Amino acid sequence: MAKAYLSRRYHFSASHRLHSEAYSEEQNRAVFGKCNNPHGHGHNFVVQITVSGQVDEETGMVCNLADLDAFARTNLVERFDHTNLNTLKCFEETVSTTENLTIEVYRIFESFRAARLELVHIEETGNNSFDYAGGTLQAGRIQY
């Protein structure tokens, strides 16, 4: 059997405020700039999920797109679309940067069992995108 990769894109809109409780108001403004606006700011996020697996001999697919889409709808879009990320449990003690969002989305899709999760790619703006391929943080470095 052949291994193949499948990438699928999903969209949601959400707001956030980059702010750390560990910093003073002045430090937050210096570190996060306009992204520390007390009222927050929003993005139209594009999330690309890449999974892999053996190509099924009968279906010719890595996984059923309907299954992946249903999982994404329930666990990604319905959870994050039109929310303020700062109000979600996953960001109670974590700054709601897109880097951290990418890691959270990876955690979510790790539980999709029909294929192996390879990569989460999130486009925040036309100029900013973020990737996470798993691993653990040790001494400030990602270990793969």
C-alpha positions in Angstrom: 0.0 0.0 0.0 1.1 3.6 -0.6 1.2 6.3 2.0 -0.3 9.6 0.9 -0.9 13.0 2.5 -4.2 14.9 2.5 -4.5 18.6 3.3 -7.8 20.2 3.9 -8.6 23.9 4.7 -11.2 25.3 7.1 -12.2 28.9 7.9 -13.3 30.7 11.0 -13.4 34.2 12.3 -12.4 35.1 15.9 -11.1 37.9 18.0 -8.4 38.0 20.6 -6.3 40.3 22.7 -2.6 39.5 23.2 -2.0 40.1 26.9 0.0 38.5 29.6 -1.0 38.7 33.3 2.7 38.3 34.1 3.4 41.7 32.5 2.4 45.2 33.6 0.1 47.3 31.3 3.2 49.1 30.0 5.1 45.8 29.3 2.1 44.4 27.5 1.8 47.4 25.2 5.6 47.3 24.5 5.6 43.6 23.7 2.3 43.2 21.9 1.8 46.7 20.5 -1.6 47.2 18.8 -2.5 43.6 19.4 -2.8 44.5 23.1 -5.8 46.8 22.3 -8.1 46.4 25.4 -11.1 45.8 23.0 -9.2 43.1 21.1 -9.0 42.6 17.3 -10.1 40.0 14.9 -8.9 37.7 12.1 -10.4 35.5 9.4 -8.3 32.4 10.2 -7.5 29.8 7.6 -6.6 26.5 9.1 -5.0 23.8 7.0 -4.9 20.3 8.4 -2.5 17.7 6.9 -3.1 14.0 7.6 -1.5 10.9 6.2 -2.2 7.3 5.9 -2.2 4.3 3.6 -4.3 4.7 0.6 -7.2 2.3 1.0 -7.3 -0.2 -1.8 -11.1 -0.2 -2.1 -11.8 3.6 -1.7 -8.5 5.0 -3.0 -8.5 7.5 -0.1 -6.4 8.3 2.9 -9.6 8.9 4.8 -13.1 9.9 4.1 -13.4 13.7 3.6 -16.9 13.7 5.0 -15.5 12.2 8.3 -12.7 14.8 8.4 -15.1 17.6 7.6 -17.6 16.5 10.3 -14.8 16.3 12.9 -13.5 19.8 11.9 -17.0 21.3 12.0 -17.7 20.0 15.5 -14.3 20.3 17.1 -12.8 23.4 15.3 -15.3 25.6 13.5 -18.2 25.3 16.0 -15.7 25.8 18.9 -13.8 28.8 17.6 -15.9 30.6 15.0 -17.2 34.0 16.1 -15.6 33.8 19.6 -13.2 35.8 21.6 -10.3 33.3 22.0 -9.4 34.9 25.4 -12.7 33.6 26.8 -12.0 30.0 26.0 -10.7 27.5 28.7 -7.6 26.7 26.6 -6.5 30.3 26.9 -7.3 30.9 30.5 -3.6 30.7 31.4 -2.0 31.0 28.0 -1.6 34.1 25.8 -4.0 33.7 22.8 -1.3 34.0 20.2 -1.7 32.2 16.9 1.3 30.1 17.8 -0.6 28.8 20.8 -3.8 28.5 18.7 -1.9 26.3 16.3 -0.7 24.1 19.1 -4.3 23.8 20.5 -5.7 22.9 17.0 -3.0 20.2 16.8 -4.1 18.8 20.1 -7.7 18.7 18.9 -6.9 16.9 15.6 -4.6 14.4 17.3 -7.9 12.7 18.4 -9.0 12.2 14.8 -8.4 8.5 14.4 -9.1 7.9 10.7 -5.6 9.2 9.6 -2.4 10.3 11.2 -2.1 14.0 11.9 1.0 15.5 10.3 0.8 19.3 10.4 -1.4 22.2 11.4 -0.9 25.4 9.4 -2.8 28.5 10.3 -2.9 31.7 8.2 -3.7 34.7 10.5 -3.2 37.4 7.8 -1.8 37.5 4.3 1.6 38.1 5.9 1.5 35.8 9.0 1.2 32.0 9.1 2.1 29.5 11.7 2.9 25.7 11.6 3.0 23.1 14.2 3.9 19.4 13.6 3.7 18.1 17.2 6.5 17.5 19.7 7.1 18.7 23.2 8.6 21.8 24.5 11.7 21.2 26.5 14.0 24.0 27.7 12.3 26.4 25.3 12.9 24.2 22.2 10.5 22.0 20.4 11.6 18.4 20.3 10.3 16.3 17.4 
